[in-house]
Each structure stands twice: as structure tokens, then as C-alpha cells.
Amino acid sequence: MEALQDLVDRTLLLYENRMLCSPFDPDWRSPCEIQQAGSLTYWRPVSQQPKVDFSGLENALEIPIHPDIQAFYRAFWSGTLETDSQEGRVSLIQLWNTEDFDRLIANLIGHALNKQRNRSGFTAFFATTEPESELFLSIDNDTGAILLEEPGQPPIREVETDIATFLSRLEPQRREPDLY
């Protein structure tokens, strides 16, 4: 996904030695980790090899998963990428490791069940907004449009027509991700 690669490149320019850092957890390792120093691990997004596989989710939901959803989550092993948009703060969810992918799939299945109860089409969340807000951004599985949503509610509004256009207008930020 070229737009995500461009955003990663622009993000890395903000950091000395082109490395981000997070608290080190010896039980939560990632292929993107480069080195540890004390209580910190230094990392940068790296291309997923092998790529994660969405066929289990497609089988569970009995629907094809939009190519943009797959491309976004299959691009990198990475920590959260912090950005700002014209609408406000955006924290891009990324996959740290294969266990994180398993957790994402479980959360997406729960999200899909919630959508079915509300008679809404499936969306896949990919970003959070302000830390004190429950609002999140998702990709509409039917159209690929970027939607602003609130848990358990129909989408609030369309933010952008597609993920590539949305990612290209984000501005990387040098800040620690908050816990959501």
C-alpha cells in the first residue's frame, strides 16, 4: 500500500536514527524491533513476511473482506502510528506481531456481530481518534469509504472516499500513543 508506505517514510523522518520507541515487553515481541535499551525497545515498521491471512475472517463472516482492509493490515509489522488530520487526532492501528493479528480478528468478529445486530454493513476499524473519545475510523467493507463511527451506532459520516486518499492527507506526529 503505497500511501501507507509514504506515511511511514514521513513518520520516520521525525525520529533520530529513524526509529520509534516503546516500553519493552519481553513477552510481546515484534519483527519490527531493532534494539532494546533498558526499559525501551526501538523499532520501525517493517514489511510483513509472511503476510497475514484474512481467509479465516472471510469464512467466519461469510463475506469477502475489502481489498483496502487487507492491504492496510497486511503492509507492516509496526506499532501505532500517530498522525493528525484536518478533523483532528488519528492513531493508526498497526499489527505488532501475529498474536496481535489474532486479537484484531477476534475484535473484528465481535464488531461484525454488533453490526449485524444493528442491521448495519460490516466495517473494519483501523484508527482511533482523541483518547477521551470512543469515536473511531473504519473502512466500509462494501465501498472502501472511510467512516467515522461510534461503538454500537450506525456510521456518523463519511470522512473520505478511500484509504489511500485519507492516508495521503495525514500529518505524522511525534507523540506517544495513548491507551484507548
Residue frames relative to the residue before (quaternion, step in Angstrom):
aa qw qx qy qz dx dy dz
M 1.0000 0.0000 0.0000 0.0000 0.00 0.00 0.00
E 0.3683 -0.7924 0.4535 0.1752 3.52 -0.23 1.37
A 0.6600 0.5132 -0.3224 0.4440 3.62 0.91 -0.83
L 0.6536 0.4861 -0.3155 0.4868 3.60 1.04 -0.71
Q 0.6162 0.5338 -0.3446 0.4653 3.61 1.01 -0.74
D 0.6448 0.5160 -0.3140 0.4684 3.58 0.97 -0.86
L 0.6550 0.5030 -0.3111 0.4703 3.59 0.95 -0.85
V 0.6233 0.5213 -0.3346 0.4773 3.60 0.99 -0.79
D 0.6550 0.5139 -0.3153 0.4555 3.60 0.86 -0.91
R 0.6755 0.4804 -0.2933 0.4763 3.59 0.93 -0.87
T 0.6205 0.5363 -0.3372 0.4622 3.60 1.10 -0.68
L 0.6765 0.5140 -0.3027 0.4319 3.59 0.84 -0.96
L 0.5903 0.5812 -0.3656 0.4242 3.60 1.12 -0.56
L 0.6289 0.5535 -0.3299 0.4349 3.61 1.19 -0.46
Y 0.7382 0.4286 -0.2016 0.4804 3.59 1.22 -0.44
E 0.5368 -0.6048 0.4943 0.3189 3.52 -1.12 0.84
N 0.8360 0.0945 -0.1240 0.5262 3.57 -0.92 0.93
R 0.4548 -0.7181 0.4275 0.3076 3.59 1.28 0.38
M 0.5528 0.5629 -0.4129 0.4551 3.56 1.00 0.92
L 0.2809 -0.7156 0.6145 0.1773 3.54 -1.10 0.81
C 0.1914 -0.7875 0.5659 0.1512 3.59 -1.17 0.23
S 0.0885 -0.7572 0.6471 0.0087 3.49 -1.30 0.66
P 0.6244 -0.4898 0.4118 0.4479 3.58 -1.22 0.19
F 0.4200 -0.7128 0.5100 0.2356 3.58 -0.98 0.89
D 0.0215 -0.7690 0.6389 -0.0089 3.55 -0.97 0.94
P 0.3369 -0.7785 0.4878 0.2059 3.60 -0.36 1.17
D 0.6823 0.4637 -0.2854 0.4878 3.61 1.23 -0.34
W 0.7293 0.3348 -0.2053 0.5603 3.61 1.26 -0.01
R 0.0822 0.8414 -0.5202 0.1215 3.54 0.49 1.28
S 0.1647 -0.7874 0.5903 0.0668 3.53 -1.28 0.50
P 0.5456 -0.6026 0.4682 0.3464 3.57 -1.16 0.57
C 0.6399 0.5412 -0.3368 0.4292 3.62 1.17 -0.36
E 0.5148 0.6441 -0.4250 0.3734 3.61 1.24 -0.17
I 0.2531 -0.7808 0.5607 0.1092 3.55 -0.99 0.94
Q 0.7867 -0.1566 0.1413 0.5802 3.57 0.88 -0.96
Q 0.2951 -0.7210 0.5959 0.1947 3.52 -1.31 0.41
A 0.0001 0.7624 -0.6471 0.0006 3.52 -1.17 0.67
G 0.8224 -0.0856 0.0115 0.5623 3.54 -0.35 1.24
S 0.8118 -0.2259 0.1927 0.5029 3.56 -0.76 -1.06
L 0.6481 0.5181 -0.3114 0.4632 3.59 1.28 0.12
T 0.1755 -0.7223 0.6516 0.1517 3.51 -1.31 0.47
Y 0.2575 -0.7518 0.5920 0.1345 3.55 -1.01 0.89
W 0.0308 0.8185 -0.5641 0.1045 3.53 -0.87 1.01
R 0.0417 -0.7414 0.6627 0.0970 3.50 -1.40 0.15
P 0.6081 -0.5636 0.3975 0.3932 3.60 -1.08 0.63
V 0.0530 -0.7748 0.6299 0.0145 3.55 -1.04 0.89
S 0.6044 -0.5749 0.4160 0.3621 3.53 -1.14 0.68
Q 0.4692 -0.6773 0.4910 0.2829 3.56 -0.95 0.89
Q 0.1322 0.7449 -0.6462 0.1000 3.53 -0.97 0.97
P 0.4815 -0.3694 -0.7544 0.2503 1.63 -0.88 2.28
K 0.5978 -0.5629 0.4343 0.3703 3.55 -1.28 0.34
V 0.5312 -0.6109 0.4753 0.3445 3.57 -1.14 0.65
D 0.3327 -0.7612 0.5393 0.1377 3.55 -1.18 0.68
F 0.2528 -0.8040 0.5282 0.1029 3.57 -0.68 1.15
S 0.3967 0.7452 -0.4732 0.2519 3.63 1.21 0.03
G 0.6170 0.5426 -0.3524 0.4481 3.63 1.04 -0.66
L 0.6549 0.4865 -0.3106 0.4878 3.60 0.99 -0.80
E 0.6333 0.5249 -0.3326 0.4613 3.59 0.96 -0.81
N 0.6620 0.4925 -0.3037 0.4764 3.59 0.96 -0.82
A 0.6615 0.5169 -0.3094 0.4467 3.59 0.93 -0.89
L 0.7558 0.3721 -0.1978 0.5012 3.59 0.94 -0.89
E 0.3083 -0.7817 0.4768 0.2581 3.55 1.32 -0.33
I 0.6166 0.4571 -0.3724 0.5218 3.54 1.03 0.93
P 0.4834 -0.6116 0.5112 0.3618 3.60 -1.17 0.41
I 0.3657 -0.7083 0.5569 0.2332 3.58 -1.09 0.71
H 0.5658 -0.6367 0.4128 0.3227 3.57 -0.84 1.08
P 0.5612 -0.6345 0.4141 0.3330 3.61 -0.93 0.86
D 0.6328 0.5349 -0.3494 0.4374 3.64 1.02 -0.66
I 0.6084 0.5305 -0.3530 0.4732 3.61 1.06 -0.69
Q 0.6805 0.4850 -0.2897 0.4666 3.55 0.86 -0.97
A 0.6605 0.5139 -0.3172 0.4461 3.60 0.87 -0.90
F 0.6417 0.5299 -0.3286 0.4467 3.60 0.96 -0.85
Y 0.7710 0.3768 -0.2016 0.4722 3.58 0.73 -1.04
R 0.6745 0.4813 -0.3020 0.4714 3.62 1.19 -0.23
A 0.4960 0.7005 -0.4090 0.3098 3.61 1.24 -0.07
F 0.8527 0.0163 0.0799 0.5161 3.58 0.60 -1.15
W 0.3006 -0.5795 0.6946 0.3023 3.44 -1.52 0.13
S 0.2325 0.7814 -0.5290 0.2356 3.56 -0.58 1.13
G 0.4561 -0.6047 0.5611 0.3339 3.49 -1.36 0.24
T 0.7349 -0.3880 0.3136 0.4594 3.55 -1.35 -0.02
L 0.2295 -0.7482 0.6084 0.1318 3.55 -1.09 0.81
E 0.2541 -0.7924 0.5438 0.1088 3.54 -0.67 1.17
T 0.0712 0.7935 -0.5957 0.1021 3.56 -0.85 1.05
D 0.2502 -0.7004 0.6307 0.2216 3.51 -1.41 0.02
S 0.1589 -0.7467 0.6371 0.1064 3.53 -1.23 0.64
Q 0.6862 -0.4432 0.3458 0.4617 3.56 -1.26 0.03
E 0.6710 0.4907 -0.2933 0.4722 3.61 1.20 -0.47
G 0.7132 -0.4035 0.2675 0.5069 3.61 1.21 -0.31
R 0.7967 -0.3144 0.2437 0.4549 3.52 -1.34 -0.39
V 0.0192 -0.7738 0.6330 -0.0167 3.56 -1.08 0.87
S 0.0827 -0.7671 0.6356 0.0246 3.56 -0.81 1.07
L 0.2592 -0.8017 0.5243 0.1234 3.55 -0.41 1.26
I 0.3705 -0.7174 0.5535 0.2043 3.54 -0.75 1.11
Q 0.0072 -0.7782 0.6278 -0.0169 3.56 -0.93 0.94
L 0.4729 -0.6632 0.4988 0.2963 3.56 -1.25 0.28
W 0.3409 -0.7614 0.5278 0.1596 3.55 -0.74 1.16
N 0.7844 -0.1134 0.1302 0.5957 3.57 1.02 -0.85
T 0.7219 -0.4369 0.2918 0.4502 3.61 -1.25 0.03
E 0.6108 0.5385 -0.3577 0.4573 3.61 1.07 -0.61
D 0.6127 0.5357 -0.3355 0.4744 3.57 1.11 -0.69
F 0.6185 0.5252 -0.3363 0.4781 3.59 1.07 -0.71
D 0.6328 0.5223 -0.3313 0.4658 3.61 0.95 -0.83
R 0.6512 0.5075 -0.3021 0.4767 3.57 1.00 -0.84
L 0.6211 0.5344 -0.3335 0.4663 3.59 1.02 -0.81
I 0.6630 0.5061 -0.3132 0.4541 3.60 0.86 -0.95
A 0.6435 0.5116 -0.3254 0.4671 3.61 0.92 -0.85
N 0.6715 0.4878 -0.2973 0.4720 3.60 0.95 -0.84
L 0.6512 0.5059 -0.3209 0.4659 3.59 1.01 -0.75
I 0.6164 0.5209 -0.3532 0.4734 3.61 1.06 -0.64
G 0.6461 0.5036 -0.3165 0.4783 3.60 0.95 -0.81
H 0.6350 0.5252 -0.3104 0.4739 3.56 1.02 -0.85
A 0.6536 0.5168 -0.3066 0.4601 3.60 0.98 -0.89
L 0.6435 0.5135 -0.3253 0.4652 3.60 0.97 -0.81
N 0.6254 0.5268 -0.3222 0.4771 3.57 1.04 -0.78
K 0.6481 0.5134 -0.3102 0.4693 3.58 0.98 -0.87
Q 0.6437 0.5192 -0.3265 0.4576 3.62 0.95 -0.83
R 0.6363 0.5295 -0.3272 0.4557 3.60 0.97 -0.84
N 0.7324 0.4024 -0.2171 0.5045 3.57 1.06 -0.80
R 0.4114 -0.7359 0.4398 0.3094 3.56 1.36 0.13
S 0.4451 0.6522 -0.4733 0.3906 3.55 0.99 0.95
G 0.5525 -0.6001 0.4622 0.3480 3.55 -1.20 0.49
F 0.6033 -0.5859 0.4113 0.3515 3.55 -1.21 0.56
T 0.0247 -0.7425 0.6693 0.0088 3.52 -1.14 0.83
A 0.2450 -0.7449 0.5977 0.1668 3.56 -1.23 0.45
F 0.3595 -0.7382 0.5305 0.2105 3.57 -0.59 1.16
F 0.0470 -0.8108 0.5834 0.0095 3.56 -1.09 0.73
A 0.7989 0.1355 -0.0786 0.5807 3.60 1.24 -0.14
T 0.2875 -0.7081 0.6140 0.1974 3.51 -1.29 0.52
T 0.3983 -0.6951 0.5451 0.2472 3.54 -1.30 0.31
E 0.8298 -0.0982 0.0927 0.5415 3.59 -0.92 -0.85
P 0.5824 -0.6295 0.3832 0.3431 3.63 -0.92 0.87
E 0.7209 0.4315 -0.2632 0.4742 3.62 0.98 -0.70
S 0.6238 0.5344 -0.3260 0.4679 3.58 1.32 0.05
E 0.3850 -0.6963 0.5495 0.2548 3.57 -1.21 0.50
L 0.4592 0.6946 -0.4430 0.3323 3.59 1.28 -0.06
F 0.0190 -0.7874 0.6160 -0.0119 3.54 -1.11 0.77
L 0.3991 -0.6830 0.5550 0.2571 3.54 -1.33 0.29
S 0.0445 -0.8014 0.5963 -0.0127 3.53 -1.04 0.83
I 0.3924 -0.6570 0.5865 0.2653 3.49 -1.41 0.25
D 0.3947 -0.7027 0.5420 0.2382 3.58 -0.80 1.04
N 0.4317 -0.7388 0.4571 0.2426 3.57 -0.66 1.10
D 0.6668 0.5004 -0.3110 0.4563 3.61 1.11 -0.51
T 0.8273 0.2682 -0.0931 0.4848 3.57 0.82 -1.03
G 0.4149 -0.6963 0.4790 0.3370 3.60 1.14 -0.60
A 0.4419 0.6961 -0.4565 0.3343 3.61 1.27 0.04
I 0.4128 -0.6767 0.5526 0.2575 3.56 -1.23 0.58
L 0.1023 -0.8198 0.5633 -0.0100 3.54 -0.73 1.17
L 0.3192 -0.6776 0.6221 0.2281 3.53 -1.25 0.58
E 0.0016 -0.8275 0.5584 -0.0587 3.57 -0.73 1.09
E 0.2158 -0.7029 0.6577 0.1638 3.47 -1.46 0.25
P 0.5883 -0.6063 0.3789 0.3779 3.64 -0.87 0.85
G 0.8530 0.1828 -0.1505 0.4651 3.54 -1.03 0.90
Q 0.6720 0.4659 -0.2847 0.5003 3.59 1.28 0.07
P 0.5720 -0.5354 0.4620 0.4155 3.59 -1.22 0.29
P 0.6526 -0.5068 0.3648 0.4292 3.63 -1.14 0.45
I 0.4768 -0.6787 0.4902 0.2678 3.55 -1.06 0.82
R 0.7633 -0.2417 0.1851 0.5698 3.55 0.88 -0.98
E 0.5057 -0.5913 0.5225 0.3487 3.52 -1.34 0.26
V 0.2780 -0.7753 0.5516 0.1315 3.56 -0.84 1.03
E 0.7894 -0.0605 0.0907 0.6042 3.57 1.03 -0.85
T 0.5863 -0.6189 0.4013 0.3349 3.57 -1.18 0.51
D 0.8115 -0.0256 0.0376 0.5825 3.61 1.11 -0.60
I 0.6625 -0.5472 0.3534 0.3699 3.55 -1.26 0.47
A 0.6324 0.5417 -0.3524 0.4270 3.62 0.93 -0.77
T 0.6625 0.4893 -0.3029 0.4795 3.59 0.92 -0.89
F 0.6482 0.5181 -0.3212 0.4563 3.59 0.95 -0.85
L 0.6848 0.4888 -0.2969 0.4516 3.60 0.78 -0.98
S 0.6530 0.5405 -0.3225 0.4212 3.59 0.99 -0.79
R 0.7223 0.4194 -0.2671 0.4807 3.61 1.12 -0.43
L 0.4981 0.6420 -0.4388 0.3837 3.60 1.25 0.13
E 0.2555 -0.7418 0.6006 0.1541 3.56 -1.18 0.68
P 0.4035 -0.7231 0.4996 0.2543 3.61 -0.59 1.09
Q 0.1502 -0.7804 0.6036 0.0634 3.54 -1.15 0.72
R 0.3370 -0.7109 0.5795 0.2126 3.53 -1.13 0.69
R 0.4134 0.6635 -0.5270 0.3335 3.55 -0.04 1.33
E 0.5379 -0.6068 0.4777 0.3380 3.52 -1.24 0.52
P 0.4579 -0.6592 0.5059 0.3160 3.60 -0.98 0.74
D 0.3926 -0.6913 0.5549 0.2450 3.54 -1.12 0.70
L 0.4907 -0.6009 0.5216 0.3550 3.56 -1.26 0.29
Y 0.2056 -0.7984 0.5589 0.0888 3.55 -0.83 1.00
